Amino acid sequence: MPNRYSFRPIACALLLLGGVWNLSAQQQTQLQFTLEEVIAKAQEQSAAAYMAKHNFLSSYWQYRSYKAQLLPSLNLSGTLGSYNRSLLDLQDPTTGEIRYIENNNMRNNLNLSINQNIPLTGGTLSVYSSLSRIDEFSPERNILYNSQPLNITYLQPLRGYNSLKWEQKISPEEYEQAKRVFLESMEDITIQATQYYFDMLLAQSRLEMAEKNYENTKTMYAIAEERFNIGSVTKSDLLQLELRLYNDGIAVNQNRIELQRNMLSLRSFLGYNELVDISLVPLAEIPSLTLNYNEVLDYTYANSSFSVEQDLQLLRAEQSVAQAKGNRGIDLTLRAQFGLTQQGGYLSSAYRNPIDQEIISLGVSLPIIDWGQGRGRVKMAQSQEELIKIRVEQAHVQHRQNIMMSVLEFNNQKDQCALAAKADSIARERYEFSLDRFANNAIGVLDLNTAQSEKDQAAVGYISELRTYWVSYYTIRKNSLYDYISRTDISAEFDRITEE
């Protein structure tokens, strides 16, 4: 009997070969990006952007739920076909004798109500209309309707914690914080994109330098070989140059792998697959920008989530104190009800000449002995409030210091970039000059190697200083949600985001 699994390895091999053929048949897409384009793509299609959007939408729908509490709610409820056939015990009020009687009926009722919360007082106003019908099947057939065409009820806590009042204070602030946190999350994406951009740009520049160094070293080695043959170059210099040639070749291979690694990180962050090859356009220059500490500080308080977060901490502390005080001691609840009602054997008679009904009640709850629990909760909430006030004050002090240092470091970084650019230019010029002098047999291999190393270090240093400059700038932009280059606030179309 043949083995039904005997062809599986062949099939798997064919599938693998087909997959490799399909991958190789697909063409690579070449994309070239500037820093601004990398940032735009990251904010548009990265996974981090989608996460930031849905985190905001969660806060948005939470805010919508809060706003819905302030609007009238229309509710329809009822019980249909509640049939009950059983024996009920009934006690004679005169003799005390207990007898069981047969119960055989069906109940139906329908209620339509409108409810409105009153945040200012914490009360609830309800207007409803109801109709019920009872069908008795034994001992004889009978139908009874009961209607309440209009019923108005108002429930008012006279002493206690008004949760709606505090939600009206806190919920709008929480939603405002959510909007600012979303903008800051997008600016975090900008910072991440900038870091990925410069990581790959540095790897790309290293590979270009390594390839150019290899070609230059190969040319110099050929010249040195000719001079060695005529005795103008020592064996040691020739071997040193040959060693440099091999090291430059190793550097090319290493930097090629490093570029692929950094391209993979950037490509994954931007949401592209492996069929996309990316190359980066180096930055031409940095803007001539000097930040003012007071201006930056003002924008951080006006735009960022920091100030809203501190205000919310104080509000929540005040809320905890109010809740502890409201839940302590006597609790009074007033309930007032006015309505119309009528009953009858027919539906029309249940609405004819309705009689009024009024109910007023005052509920009282007073703990006689609580062993100081209520007072302890109030003291604990008040102590926590004072602690939060101190923390908020310290946070403001630390915030001002952080902004001051950020501005100082950014303004200094402009000079650092200018110095690094000058060093890079000088090192390149010196290296080109050293190549010419080596070709003219004016300097040795050691001087040429030194010039090449200093040129590479200066180029890497300049890119590193540019990276620090832009990360510093975008960090300040995130903290203040203000673009100091275009002189505009960082904003988003929140209405469009919530409608998508």
Secondary structure, 3 states (H helix, E strand, C coil): CCCCCCCHHHHHHHHHHHHHHHHHHCCCEEEEECHHHHHHHHHHHCHHHHHHHHHHHHHHHHHHHHHHHCCCEEEEEEEEEEEEEEEEEEECCCCCCEEEEEEEEEEEEEEEEEEEEECCCCEEEEEEEEEEEEEECCCCCEEEEEEEEEEEEEEEEEECCCHHHHHHHHHHHHHHHHHHHHHHHHHHHHHHHHHHHHHHHHHHHHHHHHHHHHHHHHHHHHHHHHHHHHCCCCHHHHHHHHHHHHHHHHHHHHHHHHHHHHHHHHHHHHCCCCCEEEEECCCCCCCCCCCCHHHHHHHHHHHCHHHHHHHHHHHHHHHHHHHHHHCCCCEEEEEEEEEEEEEECCCCHHHCCCEEEEEEEEEEECCCCCCCHHHHHHHHHHHHHHHHHHHHHHHHHHHHHHHHHHHHHHHHHHHHHHHHHHHHHHHHHHHHHHHHHHHCCCCCHHHHHHHHHHHHHHHHHHHHHHHHHHHHHHHHHHHHCEECCCCEECCCCHHHHHHC
